[in-house]
Amino acid sequence: MPFDAPPAKPGTGSSPRLPERSLSVFLVSFVLFFPPFLGIFDRGATTTVAGIPLLFVYLFGAWALVIALMAMIMESRAQPSEEDDDEEHAAPGQPADAQHSLPADQQTR
């Protein structure tokens, strides 16, 4: 059962691909923390990176990667374009450019 996202409304800044990207990050994190995959990095205390066991370095690195990916996805969703801002603040039934135009007698002030 595929998830069909409704088209994004103009001015909301939401991406219609957000569910797909979130699902991709979930699947990547599932694989990164899957116990058989963790076994690759579980070499005991004999293999270290700067005195820290390799498994701990991997766990914190993978965790930071998942957080960074989710932050990128959410930030790209939260940044509306300038054009969207104009449309959002325009009066109903009025084009976005008409809000910023002044009558001819007020333009010289």
N, C-alpha and C positions, 0 to 999 in steps of 0.2 A: 504494500500500500504506500505509494509515493506521496510525499507531502507537497501539495501545490500551494505555494504562498500567493496570497492575493497581491495584485500590483500595488506598488508603493504609491501613496498619495503625494501629490506635489507639495513640497514645503515641509514634509515630515523628516526628510533626511534619512529615512530608513531604506535599507537596501533590500531588494526583493530576493537576494541571494543569501541573506543572513542565516536562514535555517540550514542551508547546505553547508555554509562555512562552519557553523557551530557543530553540525554533525561531523564534519571532517576533523575538527579539533578533538571532539570526543573520541573518534576512532583512533586517531594518532595517540592520544593519551592512554587509551585502552591497551594499545600495543606496547607503548613504552613501559607501562606498569604491569604487564602480563607476567605472572611468575616464571614461566619458562624463559622469557626474554631477560628477566632480571638475573636468572642463573648465569648468563653470560658474564655479568659483571661481578658476581659473587665469588671472588677469589680469596676470600678470607683476609686476614690482616697482613698477609705477606706482600700483596700488591697494593702499593699506596701511591698517592699523588700528593706531594708536599706533606707527607706524614698522615694523610687522611685516607682511610680505606677506599678503594675504587668504587665499591657499591654506594657509599655515601655520596661521593662526588657525582656519580651518575644520577642518583635519586634527586639531589638538589638541582642539578643541571636540567634534568627532564622536567621537574616541577616548575622551574623558572621559565623554561621554553613554553610550557602549556599556558602559564599566566601571561607571558608576552604575546602569544598568539591570540588569546581571548581579548586582551587589551587592544590589540590592533584591530580586531574585528569590531569591537564595540566603539572604538574611536572613529573608525571609518563610517560607522552608522550615525554617529552623533554630529558630524560636520556637514550641515546643509550648505549648499552653494549660495553665493550672493543673489543669484537670480531667484532662488527659492525664498529668500528673505523678503524681497520686494513683493512677490506674489502673496506672501503670507500677510503683509501689513496693508495691502491695498483694500480699499472699500469694496463691498460686494457690488458686482456689476460694473466695476471701474477697472480699466487696465492698470497694470502695475506702474507704467510710466506716467499716467495721468495724475497720480498722487503727488509726484514731485514737481509737476509743472505748475507755474504760477500764472495768474492772469497777466495780460500784457501791461497793465498799469502798475503792477506790483514788481515787475521784473527789473525796473530801473532803480529801485531803492537800494 
